[in-house]
Amino acid sequence: MIFTIRTTVGQESLVVDILAHKIKKEELNVYSISVIPGLKGYVLIEADNEITIQRAIMNASHIKGRGIVGGEVKISELGGLLEAKPLMKSIKEGMKVELISGPFKGEKAKVLRVNDSKEEVTVELLEAAVKIPVTIHAENIRIIKEWFFLGKEMSLNGWSKRIDWRR
């Protein structure tokens, strides 16, 4: 049985370490503890029953509220979270990205071209004095998330963009 535990956002790994130590010490029947990157503020725990998980999370720090959210989670509900999405499929022209390695580390850029076969992305640095296209490996960028709302421009992290319904 898999259950979802609510934690402090950003402290998921710390909660896993605390619970792993406590489970080993008390010899509880917990089979796995998972932190899913896209699921902030939650940890998944697989155990034989809910009482075992209640014992594991009792008095543990960074556990929010009652701890267990909802009830048992079916594996079919986790399918979308557990499958790996190809990096090149998620990068589109016009997206705002941040460079995470290389000489331009920390710079924000706009994607000009995507080369799927070589896994390279050509970007234009936004804060540079001269707009020069730079080709880098796709693993060296991080997509800056954007929010869209009914054709109006909305922004997150200081960037704005109109909705493109073709995506």
DACOR-V608610 format. One record per backbone hydrogen bond with DSSP energy under -1.0 kcal/mol. NH is the residue of the N-H (numbers start at 1). CO is the residue of the C=O. E is the energy in kcal/mol with one decimal. If there is no record, write none. Layout:
nh:NH co:CO e:E
nh:NH co:CO e:E
This chain:
nh:3 co:45 e:-2.9
nh:5 co:43 e:-3.1
nh:6 co:67 e:-2.5
nh:7 co:41 e:-3.0
nh:8 co:62 e:-1.7
nh:11 co:8 e:-2.1
nh:15 co:11 e:-2.3
nh:16 co:12 e:-2.2
nh:17 co:13 e:-2.1
nh:18 co:14 e:-2.4
nh:19 co:15 e:-2.9
nh:20 co:16 e:-2.6
nh:21 co:17 e:-2.0
nh:22 co:18 e:-2.2
nh:23 co:19 e:-3.0
nh:24 co:20 e:-2.1
nh:25 co:21 e:-2.2
nh:26 co:22 e:-2.5
nh:28 co:23 e:-1.6
nh:30 co:28 e:-1.8
nh:31 co:46 e:-2.5
nh:32 co:46 e:-1.4
nh:34 co:44 e:-3.3
nh:39 co:36 e:-2.1
nh:42 co:39 e:-1.1
nh:43 co:5 e:-2.2
nh:44 co:34 e:-2.6
nh:45 co:3 e:-2.8
nh:46 co:32 e:-2.9
nh:47 co:1 e:-2.4
nh:48 co:29 e:-1.5
nh:53 co:49 e:-1.1
nh:54 co:50 e:-2.4
nh:55 co:51 e:-2.2
nh:56 co:52 e:-1.8
nh:57 co:53 e:-2.4
nh:58 co:54 e:-1.0
nh:60 co:57 e:-1.9
nh:64 co:6 e:-2.2
nh:67 co:64 e:-1.3
nh:69 co:4 e:-2.9
nh:71 co:69 e:-1.3
nh:73 co:2 e:-3.3
nh:82 co:78 e:-2.0
nh:83 co:79 e:-1.4
nh:94 co:111 e:-2.8
nh:95 co:92 e:-1.5
nh:97 co:109 e:-2.8
nh:98 co:142 e:-2.7
nh:99 co:107 e:-2.6
nh:100 co:140 e:-2.6
nh:105 co:102 e:-1.4
nh:106 co:99 e:-3.3
nh:107 co:104 e:-2.3
nh:109 co:97 e:-2.9
nh:110 co:124 e:-2.1
nh:111 co:95 e:-2.4
nh:112 co:122 e:-3.4
nh:113 co:122 e:-1.6
nh:115 co:120 e:-3.0
nh:119 co:115 e:-1.1
nh:120 co:115 e:-1.8
nh:121 co:136 e:-3.0
nh:122 co:113 e:-2.6
nh:123 co:134 e:-3.1
nh:124 co:110 e:-2.3
nh:126 co:108 e:-2.3
nh:132 co:130 e:-1.2
nh:134 co:123 e:-3.1
nh:136 co:121 e:-2.7
nh:138 co:119 e:-2.5
nh:140 co:137 e:-1.9
nh:141 co:138 e:-1.3
nh:142 co:98 e:-2.5
nh:144 co:96 e:-2.2
nh:152 co:149 e:-2.3
nh:156 co:159 e:-1.0
nh:159 co:156 e:-1.4
nh:167 co:164 e:-1.4
